[in-house]
Amino acid sequence: MNRAKRAGLRAFSGFAALSPQPSALFLQAQPSKPIIVKIIETPAKTELQGLADVLIGSLGLTGVIVLAALLLGLVFASVLFWVRSRGA
């Protein structure tokens, strides 16, 4: 087993020695143009603005459901009123 380890080390070191320029693998080409990043700072929000955003967001879906329920209730009430008035 000792012989196999030494043979493996020799093979690995021989492989590294055979490569013409091992440091050439780590070189990178320089970019042709610089990359400029512009950071735009947004104004800091106050607590009331953050609270307003949360309330509007939470009431969005709830408001749609409530309006749909009111509309369906009005339609159902008008249909019941119309049916009872024709039956009398």
Phi, psi and omega in degrees: 000323179299321179296320181294321179295316179295322180294321178295318179295320178295319181294318180294316180292327177292323178296317179293325181286335181283337181291132187295315180220092182294333180283347180291340179290335185264359180278145177233150177285143179284141179293148183286323179237145176288148178263120182253125180249126179255122181260120180256120180272130177272149179295145182292138180274145175276174180295324182291323178293320178295321178293320178297320178297319180294316180295316180296318179295319182284329180278350180301299181290320179297319178297320178296317180295318180295316179296321178296320179295317178297316180297315179294325177295318178295318178296315180296319180294319180293323178294316178297318179297318180293319180294317181290326180288330178283331183282339184276000000 
